[in-house]
Amino acid sequence: YLNEWTTKNTYLLPLISEIMDKLSGAKWYTKLDLQSSYNNVRIKDGDQWKAAFKTNRGLFEPTVMFFGLCNSPTMFQNMMDATF
């Protein structure tokens, strides 16, 4: 339901040739385990209620992104771009 009302963010994917050009002169490469990657992106204060969900243990407002939110991939990639 939340994704239906969410304004979709866009992220333009780079061309493979551009990525290969950037990698060709690199001295070091790394590999990242991104299994819980979205959990590293905080949901803005004041917007957490929008992703709230109810269980038999009560109502929860997540403080970090999670899988299933339509903008999680875009927000995570923007964070990675800003970091690296």
PyMOL Python script that loads the backbone (N, CA, C, O; Angstrom):
from pymol import cmd

cmd.read_pdbstr("""\
ATOM      1  N   TYR A   1       0.819  -1.194   0.000  1.00  0.00           N
ATOM      2  CA  TYR A   1       0.000   0.000   0.000  1.00  0.00           C
ATOM      3  C   TYR A   1       0.866   1.261   0.000  1.00  0.00           C
ATOM      4  O   TYR A   1       0.578   2.214  -0.724  1.00  0.00           O
ATOM      5  N   LEU A   2       1.910   1.265   0.800  1.00  0.00           N
ATOM      6  CA  LEU A   2       2.787   2.433   0.902  1.00  0.00           C
ATOM      7  C   LEU A   2       3.425   2.774  -0.441  1.00  0.00           C
ATOM      8  O   LEU A   2       3.498   3.946  -0.808  1.00  0.00           O
ATOM      9  N   ASN A   3       3.887   1.768  -1.177  1.00  0.00           N
ATOM     10  CA  ASN A   3       4.549   2.014  -2.462  1.00  0.00           C
ATOM     11  C   ASN A   3       3.625   2.668  -3.484  1.00  0.00           C
ATOM     12  O   ASN A   3       4.089   3.387  -4.369  1.00  0.00           O
ATOM     13  N   GLU A   4       2.329   2.426  -3.368  1.00  0.00           N
ATOM     14  CA  GLU A   4       1.373   3.042  -4.292  1.00  0.00           C
ATOM     15  C   GLU A   4       1.326   4.559  -4.118  1.00  0.00           C
ATOM     16  O   GLU A   4       1.059   5.283  -5.077  1.00  0.00           O
ATOM     17  N   TRP A   5       1.581   5.040  -2.914  1.00  0.00           N
ATOM     18  CA  TRP A   5       1.495   6.466  -2.599  1.00  0.00           C
ATOM     19  C   TRP A   5       2.844   7.169  -2.596  1.00  0.00           C
ATOM     20  O   TRP A   5       2.920   8.386  -2.430  1.00  0.00           O
ATOM     21  N   THR A   6       3.897   6.399  -2.779  1.00  0.00           N
ATOM     22  CA  THR A   6       5.246   6.951  -2.712  1.00  0.00           C
ATOM     23  C   THR A   6       5.654   7.589  -4.031  1.00  0.00           C
ATOM     24  O   THR A   6       5.462   7.000  -5.094  1.00  0.00           O
ATOM     25  N   THR A   7       6.219   8.793  -3.964  1.00  0.00           N
ATOM     26  CA  THR A   7       6.809   9.421  -5.146  1.00  0.00           C
ATOM     27  C   THR A   7       8.098   8.676  -5.450  1.00  0.00           C
ATOM     28  O   THR A   7       8.988   8.591  -4.603  1.00  0.00           O
ATOM     29  N   LYS A   8       8.197   8.142  -6.651  1.00  0.00           N
ATOM     30  CA  LYS A   8       9.342   7.305  -7.012  1.00  0.00           C
ATOM     31  C   LYS A   8      10.565   8.159  -7.319  1.00  0.00           C
ATOM     32  O   LYS A   8      10.500   9.101  -8.109  1.00  0.00           O
ATOM     33  N   ASN A   9      11.683   7.816  -6.681  1.00  0.00           N
ATOM     34  CA  ASN A   9      12.967   8.439  -6.986  1.00  0.00           C
ATOM     35  C   ASN A   9      13.591   7.696  -8.160  1.00  0.00           C
ATOM     36  O   ASN A   9      13.357   6.502  -8.342  1.00  0.00           O
ATOM     37  N   THR A  10      14.376   8.400  -8.945  1.00  0.00           N
ATOM     38  CA  THR A  10      15.029   7.747 -10.079  1.00  0.00           C
ATOM     39  C   THR A  10      16.535   7.757  -9.886  1.00  0.00           C
ATOM     40  O   THR A  10      17.091   8.630  -9.218  1.00  0.00           O
ATOM     41  N   TYR A  11      17.175   6.776 -10.480  1.00  0.00           N
ATOM     42  CA  TYR A  11      18.628   6.689 -10.459  1.00  0.00           C
ATOM     43  C   TYR A  11      19.054   6.226 -11.841  1.00  0.00           C
ATOM     44  O   TYR A  11      18.672   5.144 -12.287  1.00  0.00           O
ATOM     45  N   LEU A  12      19.842   7.041 -12.510  1.00  0.00           N
ATOM     46  CA  LEU A  12      20.300   6.690 -13.847  1.00  0.00           C
ATOM     47  C   LEU A  12      21.499   5.759 -13.750  1.00  0.00           C
ATOM     48  O   LEU A  12      22.527   6.116 -13.175  1.00  0.00           O
ATOM     49  N   LEU A  13      21.363   4.578 -14.309  1.00  0.00           N
ATOM     50  CA  LEU A  13      22.464   3.618 -14.292  1.00  0.00           C
ATOM     51  C   LEU A  13      23.538   4.038 -15.281  1.00  0.00           C
ATOM     52  O   LEU A  13      23.226   4.447 -16.399  1.00  0.00           O
ATOM     53  N   PRO A  14      24.800   3.940 -14.882  1.00  0.00           N
ATOM     54  CA  PRO A  14      25.879   4.276 -15.818  1.00  0.00           C
ATOM     55  C   PRO A  14      26.019   3.190 -16.880  1.00  0.00           C
ATOM     56  O   PRO A  14      25.602   2.050 -16.677  1.00  0.00           O
ATOM     57  N   LEU A  15      26.602   3.555 -17.997  1.00  0.00           N
ATOM     58  CA  LEU A  15      26.857   2.580 -19.053  1.00  0.00           C
ATOM     59  C   LEU A  15      27.980   1.643 -18.616  1.00  0.00           C
ATOM     60  O   LEU A  15      28.913   2.060 -17.928  1.00  0.00           O
ATOM     61  N   ILE A  16      27.886   0.391 -19.014  1.00  0.00           N
ATOM     62  CA  ILE A  16      28.924  -0.588 -18.675  1.00  0.00           C
ATOM     63  C   ILE A  16      30.287  -0.102 -19.164  1.00  0.00           C
ATOM     64  O   ILE A  16      31.288  -0.260 -18.465  1.00  0.00           O
ATOM     65  N   SER A  17      30.330   0.485 -20.352  1.00  0.00           N
ATOM     66  CA  SER A  17      31.608   0.959 -20.897  1.00  0.00           C
ATOM     67  C   SER A  17      32.226   2.038 -20.004  1.00  0.00           C
ATOM     68  O   SER A  17      33.446   2.088 -19.852  1.00  0.00           O
ATOM     69  N   GLU A  18      31.396   2.898 -19.416  1.00  0.00           N
ATOM     70  CA  GLU A  18      31.900   3.929 -18.504  1.00  0.00           C
ATOM     71  C   GLU A  18      32.472   3.301 -17.233  1.00  0.00           C
ATOM     72  O   GLU A  18      33.513   3.728 -16.733  1.00  0.00           O
ATOM     73  N   ILE A  19      31.794   2.304 -16.727  1.00  0.00           N
ATOM     74  CA  ILE A  19      32.281   1.617 -15.529  1.00  0.00           C
ATOM     75  C   ILE A  19      33.609   0.930 -15.816  1.00  0.00           C
ATOM     76  O   ILE A  19      34.541   1.017 -15.017  1.00  0.00           O
ATOM     77  N   MET A  20      33.697   0.250 -16.951  1.00  0.00           N
ATOM     78  CA  MET A  20      34.930  -0.455 -17.310  1.00  0.00           C
ATOM     79  C   MET A  20      36.086   0.526 -17.494  1.00  0.00           C
ATOM     80  O   MET A  20      37.217   0.227 -17.111  1.00  0.00           O
ATOM     81  N   ASP A  21      35.813   1.686 -18.073  1.00  0.00           N
ATOM     82  CA  ASP A  21      36.855   2.709 -18.229  1.00  0.00           C
ATOM     83  C   ASP A  21      37.385   3.167 -16.872  1.00  0.00           C
ATOM     84  O   ASP A  21      38.591   3.345 -16.698  1.00  0.00           O
ATOM     85  N   LYS A  22      36.484   3.356 -15.916  1.00  0.00           N
ATOM     86  CA  LYS A  22      36.896   3.794 -14.582  1.00  0.00           C
ATOM     87  C   LYS A  22      37.694   2.711 -13.854  1.00  0.00           C
ATOM     88  O   LYS A  22      38.617   3.016 -13.099  1.00  0.00           O
ATOM     89  N   LEU A  23      37.336   1.455 -14.084  1.00  0.00           N
ATOM     90  CA  LEU A  23      38.015   0.353 -13.402  1.00  0.00           C
ATOM     91  C   LEU A  23      39.361  -0.002 -14.021  1.00  0.00           C
ATOM     92  O   LEU A  23      40.216  -0.580 -13.350  1.00  0.00           O
ATOM     93  N   SER A  24      39.555   0.331 -15.276  1.00  0.00           N
ATOM     94  CA  SER A  24      40.747  -0.128 -15.997  1.00  0.00           C
ATOM     95  C   SER A  24      42.054   0.371 -15.386  1.00  0.00           C
ATOM     96  O   SER A  24      43.057  -0.341 -15.447  1.00  0.00           O
ATOM     97  N   GLY A  25      42.078   1.544 -14.811  1.00  0.00           N
ATOM     98  CA  GLY A  25      43.314   2.076 -14.253  1.00  0.00           C
ATOM     99  C   GLY A  25      43.449   1.881 -12.752  1.00  0.00           C
ATOM    100  O   GLY A  25      44.398   2.381 -12.147  1.00  0.00           O
ATOM    101  N   ALA A  26      42.519   1.166 -12.147  1.00  0.00           N
ATOM    102  CA  ALA A  26      42.535   1.010 -10.691  1.00  0.00           C
ATOM    103  C   ALA A  26      43.636   0.063 -10.232  1.00  0.00           C
ATOM    104  O   ALA A  26      43.957  -0.919 -10.901  1.00  0.00           O
ATOM    105  N   LYS A  27      44.196   0.379  -9.093  1.00  0.00           N
ATOM    106  CA  LYS A  27      45.226  -0.478  -8.506  1.00  0.00           C
ATOM    107  C   LYS A  27      44.596  -1.482  -7.541  1.00  0.00           C
ATOM    108  O   LYS A  27      45.071  -2.611  -7.415  1.00  0.00           O
ATOM    109  N   TRP A  28      43.537  -1.071  -6.869  1.00  0.00           N
ATOM    110  CA  TRP A  28      42.878  -1.911  -5.879  1.00  0.00           C
ATOM    111  C   TRP A  28      41.399  -2.087  -6.229  1.00  0.00           C
ATOM    112  O   TRP A  28      40.758  -1.185  -6.769  1.00  0.00           O
ATOM    113  N   TYR A  29      40.884  -3.258  -5.912  1.00  0.00           N
ATOM    114  CA  TYR A  29      39.462  -3.556  -6.069  1.00  0.00           C
ATOM    115  C   TYR A  29      38.963  -4.113  -4.741  1.00  0.00           C
ATOM    116  O   TYR A  29      39.746  -4.622  -3.940  1.00  0.00           O
ATOM    117  N   THR A  30      37.682  -4.014  -4.517  1.00  0.00           N
ATOM    118  CA  THR A  30      37.124  -4.563  -3.283  1.00  0.00           C
ATOM    119  C   THR A  30      35.801  -5.247  -3.582  1.00  0.00           C
ATOM    120  O   THR A  30      35.190  -5.031  -4.628  1.00  0.00           O
ATOM    121  N   LYS A  31      35.385  -6.056  -2.664  1.00  0.00           N
ATOM    122  CA  LYS A  31      34.117  -6.767  -2.777  1.00  0.00           C
ATOM    123  C   LYS A  31      33.354  -6.503  -1.483  1.00  0.00           C
ATOM    124  O   LYS A  31      33.932  -6.582  -0.399  1.00  0.00           O
ATOM    125  N   LEU A  32      32.080  -6.194  -1.582  1.00  0.00           N
ATOM    126  CA  LEU A  32      31.275  -5.871  -0.409  1.00  0.00           C
ATOM    127  C   LEU A  32      30.170  -6.895  -0.228  1.00  0.00           C
ATOM    128  O   LEU A  32      29.580  -7.360  -1.203  1.00  0.00           O
ATOM    129  N   ASP A  33      29.890  -7.245   1.012  1.00  0.00           N
ATOM    130  CA  ASP A  33      28.748  -8.094   1.335  1.00  0.00           C
ATOM    131  C   ASP A  33      27.592  -7.154   1.672  1.00  0.00           C
ATOM    132  O   ASP A  33      27.603  -6.495   2.711  1.00  0.00           O
ATOM    133  N   LEU A  34      26.614  -7.099   0.803  1.00  0.00           N
ATOM    134  CA  LEU A  34      25.524  -6.131   0.969  1.00  0.00           C
ATOM    135  C   LEU A  34      24.208  -6.801   1.350  1.00  0.00           C
ATOM    136  O   LEU A  34      23.135  -6.326   0.979  1.00  0.00           O
ATOM    137  N   GLN A  35      24.292  -7.894   2.085  1.00  0.00           N
ATOM    138  CA  GLN A  35      23.098  -8.653   2.438  1.00  0.00           C
ATOM    139  C   GLN A  35      22.052  -7.794   3.160  1.00  0.00           C
ATOM    140  O   GLN A  35      20.864  -7.890   2.853  1.00  0.00           O
ATOM    141  N   SER A  36      22.466  -6.978   4.089  1.00  0.00           N
ATOM    142  CA  SER A  36      21.534  -6.133   4.847  1.00  0.00           C
ATOM    143  C   SER A  36      21.772  -4.657   4.545  1.00  0.00           C
ATOM    144  O   SER A  36      21.657  -3.804   5.425  1.00  0.00           O
ATOM    145  N   SER A  37      22.098  -4.377   3.320  1.00  0.00           N
ATOM    146  CA  SER A  37      22.536  -3.032   2.938  1.00  0.00           C
ATOM    147  C   SER A  37      21.505  -1.941   3.220  1.00  0.00           C
ATOM    148  O   SER A  37      21.868  -0.861   3.687  1.00  0.00           O
ATOM    149  N   TYR A  38      20.249  -2.200   2.948  1.00  0.00           N
ATOM    150  CA  TYR A  38      19.243  -1.152   3.132  1.00  0.00           C
ATOM    151  C   TYR A  38      19.122  -0.749   4.598  1.00  0.00           C
ATOM    152  O   TYR A  38      18.706   0.368   4.908  1.00  0.00           O
ATOM    153  N   ASN A  39      19.484  -1.659   5.496  1.00  0.00           N
ATOM    154  CA  ASN A  39      19.395  -1.358   6.921  1.00  0.00           C
ATOM    155  C   ASN A  39      20.430  -0.342   7.371  1.00  0.00           C
ATOM    156  O   ASN A  39      20.457   0.030   8.544  1.00  0.00           O
ATOM    157  N   ASN A  40      21.280   0.113   6.464  1.00  0.00           N
ATOM    158  CA  ASN A  40      22.266   1.149   6.778  1.00  0.00           C
ATOM    159  C   ASN A  40      21.793   2.538   6.370  1.00  0.00           C
ATOM    160  O   ASN A  40      22.489   3.526   6.605  1.00  0.00           O
ATOM    161  N   VAL A  41      20.619   2.618   5.763  1.00  0.00           N
ATOM    162  CA  VAL A  41      20.071   3.906   5.319  1.00  0.00           C
ATOM    163  C   VAL A  41      18.950   4.295   6.274  1.00  0.00           C
ATOM    164  O   VAL A  41      17.931   3.610   6.362  1.00  0.00           O
ATOM    165  N   ARG A  42      19.145   5.385   6.978  1.00  0.00           N
ATOM    166  CA  ARG A  42      18.146   5.827   7.950  1.00  0.00           C
ATOM    167  C   ARG A  42      16.946   6.475   7.248  1.00  0.00           C
ATOM    168  O   ARG A  42      17.095   7.160   6.236  1.00  0.00           O
ATOM    169  N   ILE A  43      15.774   6.244   7.803  1.00  0.00           N
ATOM    170  CA  ILE A  43      14.568   6.929   7.350  1.00  0.00           C
ATOM    171  C   ILE A  43      14.541   8.277   8.062  1.00  0.00           C
ATOM    172  O   ILE A  43      14.750   8.355   9.273  1.00  0.00           O
ATOM    173  N   LYS A  44      14.287   9.324   7.309  1.00  0.00           N
ATOM    174  CA  LYS A  44      14.304  10.686   7.847  1.00  0.00           C
ATOM    175  C   LYS A  44      13.349  10.811   9.035  1.00  0.00           C
ATOM    176  O   LYS A  44      12.222  10.317   9.000  1.00  0.00           O
ATOM    177  N   ASP A  45      13.825  11.484  10.091  1.00  0.00           N
ATOM    178  CA  ASP A  45      12.960  11.750  11.243  1.00  0.00           C
ATOM    179  C   ASP A  45      11.702  12.461  10.768  1.00  0.00           C
ATOM    180  O   ASP A  45      11.765  13.390   9.962  1.00  0.00           O
ATOM    181  N   GLY A  46      10.583  12.024  11.266  1.00  0.00           N
ATOM    182  CA  GLY A  46       9.309  12.607  10.868  1.00  0.00           C
ATOM    183  C   GLY A  46       8.630  11.829   9.758  1.00  0.00           C
ATOM    184  O   GLY A  46       7.433  11.999   9.529  1.00  0.00           O
ATOM    185  N   ASP A  47       9.379  10.971   9.060  1.00  0.00           N
ATOM    186  CA  ASP A  47       8.799  10.147   7.992  1.00  0.00           C
ATOM    187  C   ASP A  47       8.661   8.684   8.398  1.00  0.00           C
ATOM    188  O   ASP A  47       8.108   7.881   7.647  1.00  0.00           O
ATOM    189  N   GLN A  48       9.150   8.341   9.558  1.00  0.00           N
ATOM    190  CA  GLN A  48       9.145   6.941   9.982  1.00  0.00           C
ATOM    191  C   GLN A  48       7.735   6.384  10.136  1.00  0.00           C
ATOM    192  O   GLN A  48       7.516   5.197   9.895  1.00  0.00           O
ATOM    193  N   TRP A  49       6.802   7.197  10.523  1.00  0.00           N
ATOM    194  CA  TRP A  49       5.423   6.744  10.703  1.00  0.00           C
ATOM    195  C   TRP A  49       4.823   6.225   9.401  1.00  0.00           C
ATOM    196  O   TRP A  49       3.914   5.395   9.418  1.00  0.00           O
ATOM    197  N   LYS A  50       5.341   6.720   8.263  1.00  0.00           N
ATOM    198  CA  LYS A  50       4.797   6.324   6.963  1.00  0.00           C
ATOM    199  C   LYS A  50       5.048   4.851   6.659  1.00  0.00           C
ATOM    200  O   LYS A  50       4.305   4.242   5.891  1.00  0.00           O
ATOM    201  N   ALA A  51       6.086   4.279   7.255  1.00  0.00           N
ATOM    202  CA  ALA A  51       6.424   2.874   7.013  1.00  0.00           C
ATOM    203  C   ALA A  51       6.026   1.990   8.195  1.00  0.00           C
ATOM    204  O   ALA A  51       6.460   0.842   8.284  1.00  0.00           O
ATOM    205  N   ALA A  52       5.204   2.518   9.098  1.00  0.00           N
ATOM    206  CA  ALA A  52       4.809   1.765  10.288  1.00  0.00           C
ATOM    207  C   ALA A  52       4.034   0.510   9.903  1.00  0.00           C
ATOM    208  O   ALA A  52       3.337   0.472   8.889  1.00  0.00           O
ATOM    209  N   PHE A  53       4.174  -0.501  10.730  1.00  0.00           N
ATOM    210  CA  PHE A  53       3.429  -1.740  10.516  1.00  0.00           C
ATOM    211  C   PHE A  53       3.003  -2.302  11.869  1.00  0.00           C
ATOM    212  O   PHE A  53       3.610  -2.019  12.902  1.00  0.00           O
ATOM    213  N   LYS A  54       1.952  -3.097  11.831  1.00  0.00           N
ATOM    214  CA  LYS A  54       1.370  -3.633  13.052  1.00  0.00           C
ATOM    215  C   LYS A  54       1.576  -5.146  13.087  1.00  0.00           C
ATOM    216  O   LYS A  54       1.389  -5.836  12.085  1.00  0.00           O
ATOM    217  N   THR A  55       1.959  -5.640  14.244  1.00  0.00           N
ATOM    218  CA  THR A  55       2.081  -7.078  14.461  1.00  0.00           C
ATOM    219  C   THR A  55       1.302  -7.428  15.725  1.00  0.00           C
ATOM    220  O   THR A  55       0.698  -6.561  16.357  1.00  0.00           O
ATOM    221  N   ASN A  56       1.323  -8.705  16.082  1.00  0.00           N
ATOM    222  CA  ASN A  56       0.646  -9.100  17.321  1.00  0.00           C
ATOM    223  C   ASN A  56       1.384  -8.576  18.558  1.00  0.00           C
ATOM    224  O   ASN A  56       0.886  -8.702  19.677  1.00  0.00           O
ATOM    225  N   ARG A  57       2.565  -7.992  18.359  1.00  0.00           N
ATOM    226  CA  ARG A  57       3.332  -7.415  19.472  1.00  0.00           C
ATOM    227  C   ARG A  57       3.235  -5.893  19.525  1.00  0.00           C
ATOM    228  O   ARG A  57       3.855  -5.263  20.381  1.00  0.00           O
ATOM    229  N   GLY A  58       2.469  -5.306  18.625  1.00  0.00           N
ATOM    230  CA  GLY A  58       2.278  -3.863  18.670  1.00  0.00           C
ATOM    231  C   GLY A  58       2.575  -3.179  17.351  1.00  0.00           C
ATOM    232  O   GLY A  58       2.780  -3.829  16.326  1.00  0.00           O
ATOM    233  N   LEU A  59       2.597  -1.859  17.395  1.00  0.00           N
ATOM    234  CA  LEU A  59       2.852  -1.019  16.232  1.00  0.00           C
ATOM    235  C   LEU A  59       4.327  -0.625  16.223  1.00  0.00           C
ATOM    236  O   LEU A  59       4.871  -0.202  17.243  1.00  0.00           O
ATOM    237  N   PHE A  60       4.966  -0.766  15.065  1.00  0.00           N
ATOM    238  CA  PHE A  60       6.389  -0.461  14.950  1.00  0.00           C
ATOM    239  C   PHE A  60       6.626   0.565  13.853  1.00  0.00           C
ATOM    240  O   PHE A  60       6.036   0.483  12.775  1.00  0.00           O
ATOM    241  N   GLU A  61       7.487   1.526  14.133  1.00  0.00           N
ATOM    242  CA  GLU A  61       7.916   2.521  13.151  1.00  0.00           C
ATOM    243  C   GLU A  61       9.402   2.292  12.891  1.00  0.00           C
ATOM    244  O   GLU A  61      10.229   2.589  13.754  1.00  0.00           O
ATOM    245  N   PRO A  62       9.753   1.770  11.724  1.00  0.00           N
ATOM    246  CA  PRO A  62      11.164   1.489  11.451  1.00  0.00           C
ATOM    247  C   PRO A  62      11.983   2.774  11.352  1.00  0.00           C
ATOM    248  O   PRO A  62      11.489   3.809  10.904  1.00  0.00           O
ATOM    249  N   THR A  63      13.225   2.689  11.771  1.00  0.00           N
ATOM    250  CA  THR A  63      14.125   3.840  11.703  1.00  0.00           C
ATOM    251  C   THR A  63      15.081   3.740  10.519  1.00  0.00           C
ATOM    252  O   THR A  63      15.771   4.705  10.189  1.00  0.00           O
ATOM    253  N   VAL A  64      15.122   2.564   9.877  1.00  0.00           N
ATOM    254  CA  VAL A  64      15.998   2.353   8.722  1.00  0.00           C
ATOM    255  C   VAL A  64      15.193   1.767   7.569  1.00  0.00           C
ATOM    256  O   VAL A  64      14.129   1.182   7.771  1.00  0.00           O
ATOM    257  N   MET A  65      15.723   1.933   6.351  1.00  0.00           N
ATOM    258  CA  MET A  65      15.082   1.369   5.164  1.00  0.00           C
ATOM    259  C   MET A  65      15.068  -0.150   5.270  1.00  0.00           C
ATOM    260  O   MET A  65      15.863  -0.745   5.998  1.00  0.00           O
ATOM    261  N   PHE A  66      14.159  -0.760   4.538  1.00  0.00           N
ATOM    262  CA  PHE A  66      14.095  -2.216   4.506  1.00  0.00           C
ATOM    263  C   PHE A  66      13.672  -2.665   3.117  1.00  0.00           C
ATOM    264  O   PHE A  66      13.194  -1.863   2.314  1.00  0.00           O
ATOM    265  N   PHE A  67      13.848  -3.937   2.842  1.00  0.00           N
ATOM    266  CA  PHE A  67      13.479  -4.487   1.543  1.00  0.00           C
ATOM    267  C   PHE A  67      11.972  -4.397   1.371  1.00  0.00           C
ATOM    268  O   PHE A  67      11.216  -4.663   2.305  1.00  0.00           O
ATOM    269  N   GLY A  68      11.541  -4.024   0.183  1.00  0.00           N
ATOM    270  CA  GLY A  68      10.125  -3.901  -0.114  1.00  0.00           C
ATOM    271  C   GLY A  68       9.687  -2.471  -0.365  1.00  0.00           C
ATOM    272  O   GLY A  68       8.692  -2.243  -1.053  1.00  0.00           O
ATOM    273  N   LEU A  69      10.411  -1.504   0.179  1.00  0.00           N
ATOM    274  CA  LEU A  69      10.095  -0.102  -0.108  1.00  0.00           C
ATOM    275  C   LEU A  69      10.607   0.222  -1.509  1.00  0.00           C
ATOM    276  O   LEU A  69      11.751  -0.094  -1.832  1.00  0.00           O
ATOM    277  N   CYS A  70       9.790   0.838  -2.331  1.00  0.00           N
ATOM    278  CA  CYS A  70      10.156   1.056  -3.736  1.00  0.00           C
ATOM    279  C   CYS A  70      11.373   1.952  -3.910  1.00  0.00           C
ATOM    280  O   CYS A  70      12.064   1.845  -4.924  1.00  0.00           O
ATOM    281  N   ASN A  71      11.654   2.823  -2.967  1.00  0.00           N
ATOM    282  CA  ASN A  71      12.805   3.726  -3.108  1.00  0.00           C
ATOM    283  C   ASN A  71      14.061   3.235  -2.390  1.00  0.00           C
ATOM    284  O   ASN A  71      15.085   3.916  -2.414  1.00  0.00           O
ATOM    285  N   SER A  72      14.001   2.077  -1.757  1.00  0.00           N
ATOM    286  CA  SER A  72      15.179   1.568  -1.048  1.00  0.00           C
ATOM    287  C   SER A  72      16.391   1.413  -1.959  1.00  0.00           C
ATOM    288  O   SER A  72      17.477   1.847  -1.576  1.00  0.00           O
ATOM    289  N   PRO A  73      16.264   0.813  -3.155  1.00  0.00           N
ATOM    290  CA  PRO A  73      17.447   0.679  -4.014  1.00  0.00           C
ATOM    291  C   PRO A  73      18.059   2.022  -4.407  1.00  0.00           C
ATOM    292  O   PRO A  73      19.280   2.178  -4.380  1.00  0.00           O
ATOM    293  N   THR A  74      17.229   2.979  -4.766  1.00  0.00           N
ATOM    294  CA  THR A  74      17.720   4.293  -5.183  1.00  0.00           C
ATOM    295  C   THR A  74      18.400   5.022  -4.032  1.00  0.00           C
ATOM    296  O   THR A  74      19.479   5.590  -4.203  1.00  0.00           O
ATOM    297  N   MET A  75      17.778   5.007  -2.872  1.00  0.00           N
ATOM    298  CA  MET A  75      18.355   5.694  -1.719  1.00  0.00           C
ATOM    299  C   MET A  75      19.675   5.054  -1.303  1.00  0.00           C
ATOM    300  O   MET A  75      20.623   5.752  -0.941  1.00  0.00           O
ATOM    301  N   PHE A  76      19.733   3.716  -1.356  1.00  0.00           N
ATOM    302  CA  PHE A  76      20.981   3.043  -1.000  1.00  0.00           C
ATOM    303  C   PHE A  76      22.085   3.392  -1.995  1.00  0.00           C
ATOM    304  O   PHE A  76      23.216   3.666  -1.592  1.00  0.00           O
ATOM    305  N   GLN A  77      21.770   3.385  -3.285  1.00  0.00           N
ATOM    306  CA  GLN A  77      22.796   3.697  -4.286  1.00  0.00           C
ATOM    307  C   GLN A  77      23.273   5.142  -4.157  1.00  0.00           C
ATOM    308  O   GLN A  77      24.459   5.417  -4.340  1.00  0.00           O
ATOM    309  N   ASN A  78      22.371   6.060  -3.848  1.00  0.00           N
ATOM    310  CA  ASN A  78      22.778   7.451  -3.616  1.00  0.00           C
ATOM    311  C   ASN A  78      23.728   7.547  -2.424  1.00  0.00           C
ATOM    312  O   ASN A  78      24.692   8.311  -2.458  1.00  0.00           O
ATOM    313  N   MET A  79      23.456   6.769  -1.366  1.00  0.00           N
ATOM    314  CA  MET A  79      24.345   6.760  -0.208  1.00  0.00           C
ATOM    315  C   MET A  79      25.712   6.196  -0.591  1.00  0.00           C
ATOM    316  O   MET A  79      26.741   6.723  -0.171  1.00  0.00           O
ATOM    317  N   MET A  80      25.724   5.127  -1.388  1.00  0.00           N
ATOM    318  CA  MET A  80      26.993   4.530  -1.820  1.00  0.00           C
ATOM    319  C   MET A  80      27.780   5.508  -2.691  1.00  0.00           C
ATOM    320  O   MET A  80      28.997   5.625  -2.552  1.00  0.00           O
ATOM    321  N   ASP A  81      27.090   6.205  -3.580  1.00  0.00           N
ATOM    322  CA  ASP A  81      27.765   7.190  -4.439  1.00  0.00           C
ATOM    323  C   ASP A  81      28.395   8.302  -3.602  1.00  0.00           C
ATOM    324  O   ASP A  81      29.504   8.753  -3.890  1.00  0.00           O
ATOM    325  N   ALA A  82      27.686   8.738  -2.571  1.00  0.00           N
ATOM    326  CA  ALA A  82      28.207   9.803  -1.713  1.00  0.00           C
ATOM    327  C   ALA A  82      29.389   9.312  -0.870  1.00  0.00           C
ATOM    328  O   ALA A  82      30.280  10.090  -0.531  1.00  0.00           O
ATOM    329  N   THR A  83      29.392   8.035  -0.540  1.00  0.00           N
ATOM    330  CA  THR A  83      30.451   7.458   0.292  1.00  0.00           C
ATOM    331  C   THR A  83      31.717   7.190  -0.506  1.00  0.00           C
ATOM    332  O   THR A  83      32.825   7.444  -0.034  1.00  0.00           O
ATOM    333  N   PHE A  84      31.546   6.676  -1.716  1.00  0.00           N
ATOM    334  CA  PHE A  84      32.702   6.296  -2.532  1.00  0.00           C
ATOM    335  C   PHE A  84      32.858   7.251  -3.679  1.00  0.00           C
ATOM    336  O   PHE A  84      33.776   7.103  -4.485  1.00  0.00           O
TER     337      PHE A  84
END
""", "prot")
cmd.dss("prot")
cmd.show_as("cartoon", "prot")
cmd.util.cbc("prot")
cmd.orient("prot")
